[in-house]
Amino acid sequence: MKTQDKRIKIGTRFVKGGARNELRSKGEPRRVRTVVDIYSTYNHAGELVRITYVSEHDFLKQKIKVEDVPAATIIRGLIEEKLT
């Protein structure tokens, strides 16, 4: 049975393509994406079948929403928040 990854919560910030490569080939910083929703799909027996994440990022002063982000993409690109 599938379970939701405890590292991914609403508000989690990540970069697509992995956190190690935070700069694009042109030297520009990658877009920071934020998890804004979690979709869970259950079958008729009440078993969790699928979990997908919804992310948002800014592009040309607009909010772009991507609805089918896999957990592996988010985990690979996690941004460590510095505590101040």
N, C-alpha and C positions, 0 to 999 in steps of 0.2 A: 504494500500500500504506500502511496506517495505521501510525503509530508512537506509542509512549507519550510523553506530554509530560514532559520532563525536570524541569519545575518541580514536578511533583506526585509526592511520595514518601509512603510510610507515615509518619504523624506530622505531616503538613502541616496547619496550622490555618487555618481560614477562617470567614467569617460568610456566611450565605445572604443574598442581596440586594445584595451589593457592599460592599466595605470602606469606601467613602466615607460610607455611611449606617450608621454603627455604632450609632446609637440608633434605637429604634422611635419611633412617633409619640407615645407616652406618655412619652418620655424615658428609658425603660428600656434597658439595654444588650442587644444581640442575643445569642443563644446562640452560643457559640464551638463550632464543629464540628471534628472531627479525622478525618483519613483513616486508617482502620484496616486496609483491605485493598484489593487491586486485582485485579479479575477480567478475565482475557483470554480471548477466544473465538477459536479457530482453526477453519478449515474443513478438509476432508479433504486438501487439497493442502498443508496446513501454513502457510497464509497467515493473518496476523492480521486478523480480521474486525471485532472490537468490543472496546473497553476500557471497563469501567465501574468506578466507585469506590464503596467502602463507607465511610460516615462514621458517627460516633457523637457524641452530645451528651447533656448532662444535662437532665432534665426531672422536676421534683418528686422529686429524689434518686434517680432511676432512669436507667440508661443506655439511650438510645433509639438503635437502629441503623437507618440508611437504606441500602438496598442498591443503588439505581440512581441515583447522583449523576453527572451529566455533567461532563466536564472543564471546560467553560465556566463552570459555576456555581462551581467551586473557584477557577479562575483569577481570576474577577471579584471574589471575596471574600477573596483572600489577605490574611493579616495579616502585616505585616512584623515580624519578631522583632527586638527591640533587643538588640544585643550589649553585654554588661556586662563 
